[in-house]
Amino acid sequence: MANTQGWDKVFKPYLMDKLNQSFPDPSKFTKEEEFLYAAKVTSVFKKVIAEILGWVDQQIDTAKFLEKKKNGEVDDKFRIGR
């Protein structure tokens, strides 16, 4: 998934924009409760985005490691029969 143009050129930039977006403007709300709700939703959304991006990065690192292991480039101290 992370090697596709859809991820690289569309979805990841979208997530990064949302992650770096500032909190809601308080002047756009008539009630404090509405602003607090919007701020909480924005905060949760940013945390979820950060978790998704971190998970994808972790999967990329895991895939690279497993490929190196498959090619014998990693010393596997837990290999059976050593």
Secondary structure, 3 states (H helix, E strand, C coil): CCCCHHHHHHHHHHHHHHHHCCCCCHHHCCCHHHHHHHHHHHHHHHHHHHHHHHHHHHHHHHHHHHHHHHCCCCCCCCCCCC
